Amino acid sequence: MGNDVDTQARASDFDNDKGTALYRPDVDVSQVDEKKLIRKVDWHVVPWLSVLYLFAFLDRGSIGNARLYNLEPDLNITDQQYLIGLTVFFFPYAILEPVSNVVLRRFRPSIWLPGMMLLWGITMTLHGIMRDYSDYLALRFFLGFFEAGLYPGVIFYISSWYRRTEVGFRVGMFFSSATIAGAFSGLLAAAIANMHELTGAAYAFIPAWAWIFIIEGLATIIIAVASFFIVQDFPESAKFLTEAERVFTVRRLRQDMQFSAGGGEKLNLRYIWQSLSDWKTWIAMVIYAGFDGPLYAFSLFTPTIINQVGTLNTDRNLPGCLSVDYTDIPLSGYQATVANLLSIPVYVWGCLVTCFIGFLGDRLLNSRSWINFALFGTGLVGYIILIVSRSPGLSYFAVYLGVSAIFPTVRNAWIATNTEGAYKRSVTLGLAVGFGNINGAVATNIYRAQDKPWYRLGHSIVLGYIAIGFIASAILLVMLRRENARRERGERDEIIEGIENKRADERNGFYCSVEEAQKEKGDNWSGFRYTL
């Protein structure tokens, strides 16, 4: 089918209404069908990135599943040493994320992203042969080192392909792979740990927890090798697009106030400083902490929490699920398997809610803040129930409320769509995600063995994180609304050579053209409007 009239009109008028010079005016894009192009981009960009993140989340979280199969006794480590190992992961993981995002923009995503994955896949596999505490610490450190940058890098990468009204759903689809990983990890761990009927002597020599790491690590390596041939670069150089499609994609992004689209922006320390000096960056960091702290607490300890509040009754003839407290009974392989399996429907529900919220966020572009409030509010209710509940069934229900709040967050799209400039956006996302992830170091130490089975301390700290995220979201909404109002009143208008504007103020800058002002100021340009 050919283009409709509206698509042809947009193709010929790109950028003109913004006063921006047309990107590569020599290229005719009149034959490009926008809807077909977006479907093509969707197919080549989002699904495989979701696979990468699925394995990243699966690999980092599998330690929680492996713990249920005698990991600590076999390594001769204490509960405190186990928690320290979880903590070590987050320091290189968080610190290197902003750096990785700058490198991603500077070099090719098709090399950088698969390269990271290959290295962490090797590290994951080596988890299967660790023998003591020092091995455990070293491998967790390097797993965090090599995984650093994937998540903020992919968020930045996706935002470089889509308009602001399109990012939320794609990010939701991508992030839903984390919930799939949560469900799949429980099922996979249960299956791997019960391989003794198939593996015989090999299984007797290699414990169940080691098989979890080895099999998942080898699968990660295979996916990484394939990714060198599948992951695409940025729109201006993507090989799966024709020349006209590449130009059309860049033009529609520039029309959407993404003035750095097309690769015209060169690395300059000025862009990094723009991010560091922007108040939105610091509020974004707090919002990310409000969800990332709970995210890691939830993903690393869900099997443990579910196991401790009760499992299927096998020997007391009591009806139903979660009816018996087994906290004083030595953990059996069957109990661990049941705990892992009970986590599967929790993550399946989280996946469905995540996709729906991403879709809703794009349809209600200026309601992202209110969606954030609804998510944080749901989390507050869920963790209050977890703190006060003494019923295994009610606690299990509250876990569903928790996953409904933590995973389907729209914080990624809200921050990304309000930050213009390729390098500024990459640094802002890297800092925000990095600061959020460093709170994983806190989250790994709050579910202590002495607090079981109800884990009041851990649930209370997660509740505090969610409350902080709620407050930070409210502050960001008020500040963005005020800034948009100032721009409507002309208080941010720059002096543009050749354009008469009585409201223009030299304190806002002097520029030769609108295009120069857009490029130099990014989202600080007076014509940029923040989404709420």
N, C-alpha and C positions, 0 to 999 in steps of 0.2 A: 504494500500500500504506500502511496506517496504521502507527502506532507500535507497537513491541513493548513488552511490559510493563516491561522494564528501562529503556527510554528514558523512559517516562512517569513511572516512579518517580524517576529522576534529575531530571526536569524539575520535579517538585513539591518535591524536597528540597534543591535547590541552596542552598549556603552554610550551611544550618542546622547541619551537623556541624562547621563551623569557627567557629561563634559569630558569623558575620557577618550583618548585616542584609541581607535579600533585596533584590536590585536590582529596583526598580520592582515591588513585590508586587501592584500592581493589574492587571498584564498576565498573561493566561492563555497559557501556552506549552505546554499539554498536547497540542496538535495538531501540534507541530513534530516532524518526523522528523529525528533528529540525523544519521543517515548521509546522508540526502539533503541536509541543510543543509551538511555539510562538503564534499560533492561540489560543491555550488553555490558555496561560498566558494572552493574550489580553482580552479574554472573562471574565476571573475571576478578572482582576486587573483594567482595565481602565473604563468600563461602570459604575460600581457602585460608583467609586470615582468621576466620573463626576456628578452623581446624588447628592452626598454630596456637591460638590462645587456649583452646581446649586442652592441648597437650601440655602447655605451660602450667595451667591451673591444675591439671591432673598430676603432673610431676611434683609440683611444690606441695600439694595437699595429700599426696599418697602416704606421707610419713604418719599422718593421723590414722589411716587405715592399717598400716604396717604395725603400729604400736599395739594394736589389739591382738597381734600374733606373736607375743613374747619377744619383741624387739629389745626392750630394756634389759631383761634378764640375760639374753644372749650376748649383748654388748657390755654387760656388767656396768650399766649406768643407772643412776638414781633418777627419780622424777625431776629433781631440780636440774640435773645435767641434761635431761631430755629437753626441758624448757629452754635452757641456755642455747642448745643447738638450734632450736627453732628461732631464737632471737638473732643468732649470728647471721642467719640468712638475710635479714632485712637491712643490715647496714650497707653492704655493697649494693644491694638491690635498689635502695632508695637514693643513695648518694650519686650513683652513676646514671640515673635516669635523665636528668637534664642534659648531661654531656652526650648521651646516646642520641637524644632527639636532634641536637645540632648536627651530629655526625650523619644521621639519617637524611637530613635535608641536604647536607653537603655532598653525600655520596648516593649510591643507588640502593633503593629499598630491596631490589631483587638480589642483592649481595649481602647487605647488612643484616636483614631479618633472618634469612636462612642460615647465615653464618653463626649468629647467636644461638639459634636452635640446635645446630649440629654440636656445638660445644656443650650446651647444657644437657643434651641427650647422652653424650659420653659421660658426663658427670653423674647423671641419673643412673646409668648402668653400673657405674663403679660403686654406687650405694649398696649394691648386692653383695659386694665382697668386703665391706667394712667389718672390722673385727673389734674395735675398741672405741673409746671416747674421743681420742685424738682424730681417728679416721672420720668419725661422725661430724666433729666440728669443721674439719677441713672441707669435707664434701658439701656440707650445708653452706659454707661460705662461698665456694666456687659456683654452686648452683644459683645462689643469689647474684653473684657477679655476672654470670653469663645470661641469666634471664632478664637482667636490668635493661630497660629500654623497650622491651617488646610492647607492653601495654600502652604507655604514653605514646610510643612511636606509631602504633597502629591507629590510635585515636587521632593523632595529628595527620596521619596519612589519609584516613577516611575523610577528614574534614577538608583535605586538599582536593577531593574529587566531587563533592556535593555542595549544593546550595544549603543555606541555613535551615530552610524548611524541609530538607531531606536528610539531614545528618542524624537526627535523633533515632529514627527507626533503624537506620543502618548500624549505628552504635549499639542499639538495643539488640539487634540480631547478632552482632559480633559478641557482645558481652554475655548473651544468653548461653554461649558455649561454656562459660564458667559454671553455670548451673547444670548443664549437661555433663560437664566433667565431674561435678559433685555427685550426680546420680550414677554416672558410669563408674566412678572410682569405687563406690560401694559394691556395685555388682561385680566389677572386675576383680577387686580384692577378694571378695567371697569366692569367686570362681578359681582364682589362682591359688588361694590358700587351701583349696580342697582338691588339688591336682594329684594327691598322693596315689590315687588309683591308676593314674596314667603315667606318672613319672618314676615310680618304683624307687630304686636305689638312689637315683639322682636327687629325688625329693628328700630322701632321708639325710643326704649329705648337705643339701642346701635348704635352709629353713624357709618356712612359708613367707615370712616378711621379705626375705632376700629375693624370692621369685617375683614378688610384686615390683620391686625396683628394676630387676633385670629385664623383665618382659616389657614393662612400660618404657624403660630407657631405650631398648633396641627399637621399639616402635617409633619413638621420637626421632631416632637417627634416620630411619627410613623416610619419615615425613620430611625431615630437614633436607635430605638429598633431593627429594622430589620438588621441594620448594624453590630450589635454584632455577628450576625450569618453569615454575608456575607463577610465582609472585611477580607482580607488575611494578613498573616504575611510575613516576608522577605523570599527570595527564599530558604534558607537553612532549613526552618522549615514549609513552606507552606503545608497545609494539602491536597490541591487538586492535588498535584503532587505526583508521585511515587518516591521511593528513587532514582532510576536511573535518573529520570527527574530532581530532585533537584540537583543532582551532576552535570548533564550535564549543567544545567542553570548556576551554579556557575563557572564551568570550562570555559564556553564561555565568561563570564564576565571577568574572570581573563585574558583570552587571549586578551581581549579588553582593557587591562591596568587598569582594576578595581581590583587591587590586594587585596583590603580589602573585596571583596565579599566572602561570606561564613561564616561571623560572627566571623572571627578570631581576629578582632581588638577589643581591650578592651578600655573602656573609660580612657583617660589619658589627663591631662591638657596640655600636649605637643601638642596634635592635635588641641586643641582650640587656643593655641598660634600660631601654624602654620597658622591658618586662619587669626588671627588678624595681624600678621606680614607680610602677603602676599599682595603685592601691587595690585594684581588682585582683591582682596576682596573690596578694597576701590573704584577702578574704577567701579566695578560691582554695588556698592551701588549707584553711580551717575547715571549709566545707568538705574537702576530700578526706580530711582526718575524721570527720563525723561519720563517714561511711566506710572508709578503709580500715579503721580500727575494728569496728564490728564485723566487717567482711572477713578478715583473717581469723578473728576469734571464732566466727561461725564455721568457716570452711575447715579449719584445723581441728576443731573440737566437737563438731556435730556427732560423729560416731561415738565418742567418749560420753558425751552428755546423754545421748539416747540410750546407750548401754547402761549407764548408771541409774537412770530413772526407771529402768525396768525393761525386761525383754519378754518374749513369748514364754508362757508357762509350759514347762515340759514334764514336770513331775509332781505338781501339787493339785492337779485337777481343778484349777480355777479358770473360769471362762475369759475369753477375750485376749486382746493384745495389751502389753504394757501393764499387766496386773500384778506382777511380783517384783519386789525390790531385791536384786541379787548382789547388792553392794558388798555383802559380807561373804559371798561365795567366790572361791577362786575362779577366775575368768577361764571359761572353756572355749575351745574352737567354735563350738556351736553358738555360744552366746555372742562371740565376736561377729560371726557371720550374720546372725539375726540383727545385730546393731547396725552393721553395714547395709543390710538389705532395707531396714526401716528408714534409712536416710534417702533412699532412692525416690520415693514419692514426694518427699519434701523438695528435692531439687527439681523434679519434673514440674511441680507447681511453680517454683521460682522461675523456671524457663518460660512458662506460659505468661506469667505476669510481666516479666522483663520485656518480652516482645510486644505485648499490648501497650505498656507504658511508653516504649519507644515510638510506636505508631501514634499514640495519642499526643505525645509531645510535639510531633511534627504538624499534626492537624491543629493543635492549639499552640501555635508558635509563641505567642505572648502570654502563655500561661505556664511556662516551664517552672517558674518559681512556686506556683501554687501546687503543681504536681510534686515538687520537692517537699513542700510542707505536708502534703498528704502522706508521702512515703515516710518521712521522719516521724509523723504522728502515729502511723501504723507501727513503726518500730518501738516507739515509746510504750504503746499499749502492750505489745508482745513481750517486752522485757520486764515490764511491771508485773505481768502475769507470771513470768518465769521466776521472779524474785519471791512472790508471795505464795505461789502454788505449792501444795503438798500432794497433788494428785498427778500420777504419771500421765494419765490421759490428757489432762488439762495442759500440762507442760509440753506434751507432744504437739498439741494444738497451737500453743504459743510459738513453737519452733516454726510452724507454717507462717504465722504473722511476721516472725523475724525475717524469713527468707523473702517474704513479700515486700519488705521494706528495704532490705540491704542490697539485693541484687538488681532490682529494676530501676536503680537510681538514674536520673537524667542529668546528673551533675556534669558528665562529660560533654554532652551536647551544649548545655547552657554556657559553660566556660568557653568552649571552642568557638561557638558562633558569636561570641562577644569579644573576640580577640582577633584583630586583623594584622597582617604582616606575617609572612611564612616563618621567619626566624623568631619573631616575638611570640607567635602562637606556639611554636615548638618549645621554646624556653619556658613559657608560662605553664603549658601542660606538663612539661618535665618537672618543674618545681612543685606544682600542685600535687601531681601524682606521687612524686618522690617524698614530699612531706607527709602525704597521706599514708604511704607505705611504711615510713619509718615508725609509724604508730603500730604497725604490725609487731614491732619488737616489744611493745607494751602488751599487745593482745596475746602474745604467746606465753606470757607469764601470769595470766590472771585466773586460769582454770587449774588450780592446784589440787593435788590428790587429796590433801587433808580437808578440802571443802566439799567433797562428794557426799551424797549424791545430788545435792540441789545447787551447788556452786553459786551461792549468794554473792560472794565478792566479784566473781567474773561477770555475772549478769548485771550487777550494779555499775561496774565500770563501763560496760558496753552501753548501758542506759545513759550514763554521763556523756559518752561520745555522741550519741544520737541527739541529746539535748543541745550540745554545743553546735552540731551541724544545723539544727533547726534555727537556732539564734543567728548563726552566721548567714544562713540563707535569707533571713528576714532583713538583716543589715544590707546585704548585697542588693536586694530588691529595692529598698528605700533609696540607696545611693544611685543605682542605675536610673530609677525613675526621676530623681532630681537632676541628674546629668542630662537626660533626654529633654527635660523641661528647659534647662539652660540653653541647650542648642536650638530649641524651638524659638526661644526669645532672641537668638542671635548673639548670645554672650560669648560664644566660642568661635565666631566668624573670623577667618583669616583675611589678610589683604592679598588679593589676587590681582596681578598686573593685568590691566586692560578691562577689569570688571568693576563697575561702580557699586559700592555697597556701603551705605552710611553706617551700618552696624559693625563693619570690620574694624578690628583693633590690632595694631601692630604687635601688641603683647602676645597675640595668638599666632604670630608668624607672618612672614612676607614670602610669597611664592610667585613664580613666573606663570604658573598655570594651575588649574584645578587638579590635573593629573599629577603634578609634582606634589601638591599638598596631600593628595590621597596616598601617594607612595611614601612620603616622608613621615606623615603623621599616623597612618594606619587607622585604628579605631578612635584616635583622638581627633581625626578630621571632623570639622563642624557638620558635615553632611551625613556622618555615620550615626545610625540609631541603634541603640542596644535593645535586644529582645528581653522581655521580662517574663 
